[in-house]
Amino acid sequence: MHTHRFARIRPSALSAAILIGLAICTLAPEEARAATSGFTITSSSSVQFWVNDAPWADLHYQINGGVQLNVRMTANGTNHTYDVTAVPGGAIVRYFFTIGSFTGGATDTAWSQFTMSGGGGGGTYAVVWEDTFDGTGQPSTANWTYHVGNGLNPGAGTFDGWGNGEWEWYRPEQSTRQNGNLVIRADFFSTPTVIAGRNWFQRSGRLTTKGKRSWTFGRIEARIAIPNATATWPAFWMMGDACDDTSTTDFNAPISRFDTMASNWSSCGEIDIMEHRNSETVTFQNLFWDSRTGLFPWASGMNNQQPHTFSVGDVTQFHLYTIEWEPTQIRWYIDRTANPNPVHTVDITATNQEEFHKPFHIILNLAIGGQFPGTQPNQADFPLFMTVDYVRVWQRQ
């Protein structure tokens, strides 16, 4: 959701890659998606292998260099899983998949391996923090601060819409607790507010745990209902604590008060758990990092990403958006209790992905306009609401 100093690079086609814990096999052009595959460590002694978006799949695996076992995975529609139990602690598990194609034939992924005591973290998840937004009025001061304004570009000295060309002027009072939910309200005023010589017609909310709560690794999730209207861009995402943007704790900040956007994006890291635009049925999953190792001012051509989309259907209904962020990979889930397989998985073991091994904080916001939606808001659609039932963080025990 945050970006560099001009315009954010949005999801684009990426070449398929095979990574530890993630294997991507490109299917025929006629198919809607490429098959994805990987593993999830579900306990200290069990692991679930999975392949999504394929007509069939076989798993081939060895434990500690033993006999290679070959099994047909259990199908649930076009998704396939196989659970391996009683795996010794510290065991080295080697595996590859044979993935069928909808147009005939099959493709083998490369051999990959992981260690049961490492890769997936082992143990079970336990809740370490949550906000259920009980009560009314201002969100908890123990948990939340606010990004206000339109994202001053510290290099150019201009408002760049957080680098995305967004239209809104964020205000703290646009985010309140109501009926046990966090409600972020976006308004469109007929008479603008004039700040820094510009007319601001839209207001919305953007709140963050920056300076209050941050985590390295864990399961981060929120149950959210979002608008389905032109020029809306709701998001549930994270940025590294090393990002040098500003925020305020003042719920009653003066209307002219504004924050600056990060000058060191993407080297400080970004994880997009959920983004949505306009009235599409899909949500976006992504992460951003810098090609270099260390913290640097934004530079053109240095920003990496691995985007994905997944169909949610009616986004105005509540859905559970989740990542499981482990030392070796990040996995995205949508309604994970009903759909236990990841919808997207990215390996984060590359040397220049050190961003994802440091603390991150959470951001919730409802943007209006910008390069990503690519459309103009319709005043008749307002007010618009992003409603959050809860935000919860789990970590391995």
C-alpha positions in Angstrom: 0.0 0.0 0.0 2.9 2.4 0.7 5.3 3.1 -2.1 8.2 4.9 -3.6 8.4 8.6 -4.4 6.6 8.6 -7.7 4.2 5.8 -8.5 3.9 2.3 -7.1 4.7 -0.6 -9.2 1.5 -2.7 -9.3 1.2 -6.4 -9.9 2.6 -7.6 -13.2 3.3 -10.9 -14.8 6.2 -12.8 -13.2 8.1 -15.7 -14.6 7.4 -19.0 -12.8 10.0 -20.0 -10.2 10.8 -23.0 -8.0 11.7 -22.1 -4.4 12.3 -23.9 -1.2 8.8 -24.6 0.2 7.2 -23.2 -2.9 7.0 -24.7 -6.4 5.3 -22.9 -9.2 4.5 -24.7 -12.4 3.3 -22.7 -15.4 0.4 -24.3 -17.2 -0.9 -23.9 -20.7 -1.9 -20.3 -21.8 -5.5 -21.4 -22.0 -5.7 -22.0 -18.3 -6.8 -19.4 -15.8 -4.0 -19.8 -13.3 -0.7 -21.5 -12.9 -0.6 -24.3 -10.4 1.1 -23.6 -7.1 2.5 -26.0 -4.7 4.4 -26.2 -1.4 4.2 -27.4 2.2 2.8 -26.2 5.6 4.3 -27.5 8.8 1.2 -28.2 10.9 2.8 -29.4 14.1 6.2 -30.4 15.5 5.9 -33.8 13.8 3.5 -33.3 10.9 3.5 -31.5 7.6 0.9 -31.0 4.9 1.9 -30.8 1.3 -0.4 -29.0 -1.1 -0.9 -28.3 -4.8 -3.6 -25.9 -6.0 -5.1 -25.3 -9.4 -4.4 -28.6 -11.1 -6.5 -31.6 -12.2 -4.3 -34.1 -10.2 -1.0 -34.2 -8.4 1.5 -36.8 -7.0 3.9 -36.2 -4.1 7.3 -37.8 -4.0 9.2 -37.5 -0.7 12.0 -38.9 1.5 12.7 -38.4 5.2 16.4 -38.3 6.3 17.5 -39.9 3.0 15.2 -42.9 3.4 13.1 -44.8 0.8 11.4 -42.5 -1.7 7.6 -42.6 -1.2 5.3 -41.8 -4.0 1.6 -41.0 -3.4 -1.4 -39.6 -5.2 -2.6 -36.5 -3.3 -6.2 -36.2 -2.1 -8.3 -34.0 -4.3 -10.8 -31.3 -3.3 -11.8 -29.9 -6.6 -8.7 -28.6 -8.2 -6.8 -28.4 -4.8 -4.8 -31.4 -3.5 -3.2 -32.2 -0.2 -1.3 -35.0 1.5 -0.5 -35.1 5.3 2.8 -36.8 6.5 2.8 -37.5 10.2 5.3 -38.9 12.8 8.2 -36.9 11.2 11.1 -36.9 13.7 12.2 -33.5 15.0 15.1 -32.1 13.0 14.4 -34.5 10.1 15.4 -33.4 6.6 12.5 -33.8 4.3 13.1 -33.9 0.5 10.2 -33.7 -1.9 9.0 -32.9 -5.4 5.6 -32.9 -7.1 4.3 -34.3 -10.4 1.6 -31.9 -11.4 -1.0 -32.7 -14.0 -2.1 -30.3 -16.7 -5.7 -29.5 -17.7 -4.5 -29.8 -21.3 -2.9 -33.2 -20.8 0.5 -34.3 -19.6 2.3 -33.4 -16.4 5.3 -31.5 -15.1 7.8 -32.5 -12.4 9.0 -29.7 -10.0 12.6 -29.7 -8.9 13.6 -31.5 -5.7 13.4 -29.2 -2.6 14.0 -29.8 1.0 13.4 -28.4 4.5 14.2 -29.2 8.1 11.3 -30.0 10.5 12.9 -28.0 13.3 13.5 -25.0 11.0 11.5 -24.0 8.0 8.0 -23.9 9.2 8.8 -23.0 12.7 7.5 -26.1 14.4 5.2 -26.0 17.4 1.7 -24.6 17.4 0.3 -21.1 17.1 -1.0 -19.2 20.1 -2.5 -15.7 20.3 -0.1 -13.1 21.5 -2.1 -9.9 20.7 -5.5 -8.9 19.5 -7.9 -6.0 19.2 -11.6 -6.9 19.1 -12.7 -3.2 19.0 -15.1 -3.5 21.9 -16.5 -0.2 23.2 -17.1 3.0 21.3 -15.3 6.0 20.0 -11.5 6.3 19.5 -9.6 3.1 18.9 -7.3 1.9 21.7 -4.4 4.3 22.4 -2.4 1.3 23.5 -2.6 -0.2 20.0 -3.1 2.4 17.3 -1.6 5.6 15.9 -2.7 7.4 12.7 -1.3 8.4 9.4 -2.9 11.8 8.5 -2.9 13.9 5.4 -2.0 12.8 1.9 1.6 11.5 2.3 4.1 14.3 1.9 7.0 13.2 -0.3 10.0 14.2 1.7 12.2 14.4 -1.4 10.0 16.4 -3.6 8.2 18.4 -0.9 4.8 17.7 -2.5 1.8 15.6 -1.6 2.0 12.5 -3.8 -1.0 10.6 -2.4 1.5 8.3 -0.5 3.3 7.9 -3.8 0.2 6.3 -5.3 -1.7 9.5 -6.4 -4.4 8.8 -3.9 -7.1 11.5 -3.5 -8.1 11.4 0.2 -6.9 13.4 3.1 -6.6 11.0 6.0 -8.0 12.0 9.4 -8.0 10.1 12.8 -11.7 10.7 13.5 -12.6 8.7 10.3 -11.6 5.5 12.3 -13.9 4.7 15.2 -15.2 1.8 17.2 -18.9 1.0 16.6 -20.9 -2.1 17.6 -17.8 -4.1 18.4 -16.1 -3.3 15.1 -13.5 -0.8 13.8 -15.2 1.3 11.2 -13.1 3.3 8.7 -15.4 5.8 7.0 -14.7 7.6 3.7 -16.6 10.8 3.0 -16.9 13.0 -0.1 -17.6 16.7 0.6 -19.2 19.1 -1.9 -17.2 21.9 -0.4 -13.4 21.2 -0.2 -11.0 21.8 2.6 -8.1 23.9 1.4 -4.7 22.8 2.7 -1.4 23.7 1.2 -3.1 25.5 -1.7 -5.0 22.3 -2.8 -8.7 21.4 -2.6 -9.3 18.2 -0.7 -12.8 16.7 -1.2 -12.4 13.2 0.2 -11.5 12.2 3.8 -10.8 8.7 5.0 -8.9 6.8 7.7 -5.6 5.1 8.0 -4.4 3.7 11.3 -1.4 1.7 12.3 0.3 -0.1 15.2 3.5 1.7 14.3 5.2 2.8 17.5 2.8 0.7 19.6 3.0 -3.0 18.5 5.2 -4.9 16.1 6.2 -8.5 15.4 8.7 -10.7 13.6 7.1 -13.9 12.2 3.7 -15.2 13.2 0.1 -15.6 11.9 -1.4 -12.2 11.3 -5.1 -12.0 10.4 -8.2 -9.8 10.4 -11.8 -10.4 9.7 -12.9 -7.6 7.4 -15.8 -6.4 5.2 -14.9 -3.8 2.5 -16.7 -1.6 0.1 -17.3 -2.6 -3.5 -17.3 0.7 -5.3 -15.5 2.7 -7.9 -12.2 4.2 -6.9 -12.0 2.4 -3.5 -8.7 0.8 -2.4 -9.1 -0.8 1.1 -6.0 -2.6 2.5 -4.8 -4.7 5.4 -1.0 -4.7 5.3 2.3 -4.4 7.1 5.4 -2.3 6.8 8.8 -2.8 8.4 9.6 -0.8 11.5 12.7 0.5 9.7 10.4 2.5 7.4 11.0 6.2 8.2 7.5 7.5 7.6 5.8 9.5 10.4 2.5 9.0 12.3 0.6 10.8 15.1 -0.9 9.6 18.3 -3.2 12.7 18.4 -6.8 11.7 17.6 -7.7 15.4 17.5 -4.8 16.5 15.4 -5.3 19.9 13.6 -6.9 19.5 10.2 -3.7 20.8 8.5 -1.4 18.3 10.3 0.1 15.8 7.8 2.6 12.9 7.8 5.5 12.1 5.5 5.7 8.9 3.5 8.7 6.6 3.8 11.8 7.7 1.9 13.4 4.3 2.3 10.6 2.1 0.7 10.9 -0.7 -0.4 14.2 -1.5 1.5 12.2 -1.4 4.8 9.8 -4.1 3.5 6.1 -4.3 2.8 3.6 -7.2 3.1 0.2 -6.8 1.6 -2.1 -9.2 3.3 -5.2 -8.0 1.5 -5.8 -5.2 -1.1 -8.9 -4.7 -3.2 -9.9 -2.2 -5.9 -13.1 -0.9 -7.4 -15.8 -3.6 -7.7 -13.6 -6.6 -8.5 -14.2 -10.0 -7.0 -10.5 -10.7 -6.4 -8.3 -9.5 -3.7 -4.5 -9.0 -4.1 -1.7 -10.6 -2.1 1.8 -9.2 -2.5 5.1 -8.2 -0.8 7.8 -5.7 -1.7 11.5 -5.7 -1.1 14.7 -4.0 -2.3 17.2 -5.7 -4.6 20.0 -4.4 -2.3 20.8 -5.6 1.2 20.3 -2.9 3.8 18.3 0.4 4.0 18.4 2.8 1.1 16.5 5.7 -0.3 14.0 4.6 -2.9 15.6 4.0 -6.3 14.0 3.2 -9.6 14.5 -0.5 -10.7 15.4 -1.7 -7.2 11.9 -2.7 -6.1 10.9 -6.4 -6.2 7.5 -7.9 -5.7 5.7 -11.2 -6.1 2.0 -10.4 -6.7 -1.0 -12.7 -6.8 -4.8 -12.5 -6.9 -7.5 -14.7 -5.6 -11.3 -14.6 -6.1 -13.2 -13.9 -2.9 -16.6 -13.2 -4.3 -18.7 -10.8 -2.3 -16.1 -8.6 -0.6 -18.8 -6.6 1.2 -19.3 -9.7 3.4 -16.9 -10.5 6.2 -13.9 -12.6 5.2 -10.8 -13.7 7.1 -7.6 -12.5 5.6 -4.4 -14.2 7.0 -0.7 -14.6 6.5 1.5 -17.1 8.1 5.0 -15.6 8.2 7.7 -18.1 8.9 11.6 -17.7 8.7 11.5 -19.4 5.2 8.3 -18.3 3.6 5.1 -16.3 3.8 1.8 -18.0 3.1 -1.5 -16.1 2.4 -4.9 -17.6 3.3 -8.5 -16.4 2.7 -11.1 -17.8 5.1 -8.5 -20.3 6.3 -10.8 -22.3 8.5 -13.0 -23.2 5.5 -10.1 -23.1 3.0 -7.0 -24.5 4.7 -4.7 -24.3 1.7 -2.6 -21.2 1.1 -3.7 -19.1 -1.9 -0.2 -17.7 -2.4 3.3 -18.6 -1.0 6.6 -16.8 -1.3 10.0 -17.9 -0.3 11.9 -15.3 1.8 15.3 -16.9 2.2 17.2 -14.8 -0.4 20.0 -12.7 1.1 18.3 -9.5 -0.1 15.1 -10.4 1.6 16.5 -9.5 5.1 13.6 -7.0 5.4 11.3 -10.0 6.2 13.4 -11.1 9.2 12.8 -7.9 11.2 9.9 -6.4 13.0 6.8 -5.2 11.1 3.7 -3.3 12.2 0.1 -3.4 10.9 -1.8 -0.8 8.8 -5.5 -0.7 8.0 -6.8 1.9 5.6 -9.4 2.9 3.0 -7.8 4.8 0.2 -9.8 6.7 -2.5 -8.5 6.9 -6.0 -4.9 6.6 -7.1 -3.0 4.7 -9.8 -4.1 1.3 -8.5 -7.9 1.7 -8.9 -7.3 4.0 -11.9 -10.8 5.4 -11.6 -12.5 8.5 -10.2 -14.8 8.3 -7.2 -18.5 8.8 -7.6 -19.8 11.1 -4.9 -23.2 9.4 -4.9 -21.5 6.2 -3.5 -20.4 8.0 -0.3 -20.2 7.5 2.6 -18.2 4.2 2.3 -17.2 1.9 5.1 -14.4 -0.6 5.8 -15.5 -2.7 8.8 -13.0 -4.7 10.8 -14.4 -7.3 13.3 -11.0 -8.0 14.8 -7.2 -8.1 14.2 -5.2 -10.9 15.8 -1.6 -12.0 15.9 -0.5 -15.5 16.7 3.1 -16.8 17.2 4.7 -20.2 17.5 5.0 -21.6 21.0 
